[in-house]
């Protein structure tokens, strides 16, 4: 456990490095921290903090920079940040005027999160598990291809193309639709296949119903859509082109993003450096959850370890809360 003076020195060093991006001198720490001691005392504390792994000294500078452990200690002990009234007003106005389909709300929320934090942002839409099926339609779009459209009580729309091994006639399509209406409408989406009765049915009908049941079960099990905003901001965040390309590759891999943002819990998480599991040392992820009409989604931002954590955490939480209230209204 660090004593009070070391905590103040580490906090001042982290905040100065976040602001400048450069190694921090003992004089800069003294001025920022307001400690009543000499620069020599600060340098002595630097040595101890370095020995304990909280800061490091680049070879080309007399100053120090935070390590992963230093950032972690800073984040775990920082006081809550606050937002300017203009930022709060902007977030409130955005959601007050946002009355449209869920997909557009989530996409524009991603853009808002990126614009306010100045970092690339990711929003993972809530899955369909737990939603009630309000309607389910089978639509023939071309020979041998049927579009299944599922509408939930929360206004979510899920579409999937079915390709039955045996094409169904219009009459057989009608029979399949009747069975779907009676068995699915009003049912709750979960991981178990819907209870559809196949015995005694013509092969084209049972084939189509089997595909529909599997598709609905998959929709309940899978997470929601992934929305990414502000990827172009990375050019200003990472000067190293190789590093830039690695982080961009992460954003382009939808399957990797849920792991980066963490599980669908309600707590805010801050992952720093190796904690992200992305194999990128200079990466930090701030994320939290939101409630989307009974189902949970996740949102967050990606940036270098040298991010303003106090402000970023506050923005992510504020937008998450406003989004949840908007979806529940």
Secondary structure, DSSP 8 states (H G I E B T S, - for coil): ---HHHHHHHHHHHHHHHHH-S-B-HHHHHHHH--SS-HHHHHHHHHHHHHTTSEE--TT-SSBEE-HHHHHHHHHH-------HHHHHHHHHHHHT--S-HHHHHHHHHHHHHHHHSSEEEEE---STT-BEEEEEEEEEETTEEEEEEEETTS-EEEEEE--SS---HHHHHHHHHHHHHHHTT-B--SS------TT--HHHHHHHHHHHHHHHHHHHS---EEEE-GGGHHHH---HHHHHHHHHHHH-HHHHHHHH--S-SS-EEEEGGGG-SS-SS-EEEEEEEEETTEEEEEEEEE-SSS-HHHHHHHHHHHHHHHHHHHH-
